[in-house]
Amino acid sequence: MSLAARLRPITPSLTLSVSSQAKAMRAAGQPVWDLSAGEPDFDTPEPIKAAAKLALDRGMTKYGPAAGLPELRAALAAKLQQDNGLRYAPEQVMVTNGGKHALFNLMMVLLEGGDEAIIPSPYWVSYPEMVKLAGATPVLVPADVHNDYKITPAQLAAAITPQTKLFVLNSPGNPTGSVYTPAEVKALAAVLAAHPQVWVVSDEIYEKIRYDGATHFSIAACPELFDRTLIANGFAKAYSMTGWRVGYLAGPTAVIAAATMVQGHSTSNVCTFAQYGAIAAVTGSQEGVAAMTAAFAERREIIYERVRTIPGLVCPKPAGAFYLFPDIGALGLDSRTFCEKLLQEEGVAIVPGIAFGADTNVRLSYATDRQTIEEACDRLGRFVSRQR
Ligand code: GLU
């Protein structure tokens, strides 16, 4: 018996496996300082939970339209207009099982054998694997730490070939926390404008989580690209709704219709009562988002100061998301060995950079409480000093 050949180049998600390992260790009574998953420690805000409970009580437990509840699609179209200045009809927005599923759907719809998808590296763990599952080839473009882990227009231009079908942009980015300025986004758009066969996906899941006045500018707002850009976003990070699995995809009508067809044959609609929670999230007060972002900003200062001052680590200060991505190259350990030893010897869980295409880095998530961050940093410092 053999598995399908399409799985041969695919590796498991390391972000998910490290975080499950940390959770299992804790459940078994072992102390763990968990800076692995990008999973906010806050509870989902009360009004969102109340809306989902009410929906359950009212019997909203049946199938719904595969593309999502019409009220939610309309609310998301209004959000895209208000926050991002983008005009979408509700039919141009579909509700997906998390932001990850929005990306998966669109890869299935846009990519096939022989196609290339350009991905700036370091990249979020699942992009290349999704591209490969769709039968296409990931083309990685290395972003330099000295350019704040952002690729340049010249690098993008050099990577485009007649086979290029998709460009993946993630700003604010995971794992680096880098945020492209509006001018930088426009410069990339100018390159793409000359290549009409290239679709663009803008993964905006960290849109709301920014610091020091950094702005979020969607590449879909560049008029020359609006008709061939897909926006993937979701509720997990901004509203602390990771387990709810509600995300969305917005873009040209034909692509959304095709992605809805794929979804209709795979998952059907997103959990109906979870969608009612999402309606409350997007239409209600945004105070919860502001409070959580303010907490991330405080934690960022603490963790950055602690990690920056550990001799042997080199760490840029990120402008968005909730990750640090220090360079461990000076210590002579590959990222997997580093993380395994750190977990065994100090009980600190972090993600090897190899998951993101950077084997001389590790990723620390600070979407957790201050005490955990401080203890984890003490332990990390001790561990690093033993390697030198
Ligand atoms: N996106 C989060 C992370 O990078 C959650 C895990 C995942 O979906 O990969 O940690």
Boltz pocket constraint, residues with backbone or C-beta under 6 A from the ligand:
constraints:
  - pocket:
      binder: B
      contacts: [[A, 13], [A, 15], [A, 16], [A, 36], [A, 37], [A, 38], [A, 39], [A, 100], [A, 125], [A, 126], [A, 174]]
      max_distance: 6.0
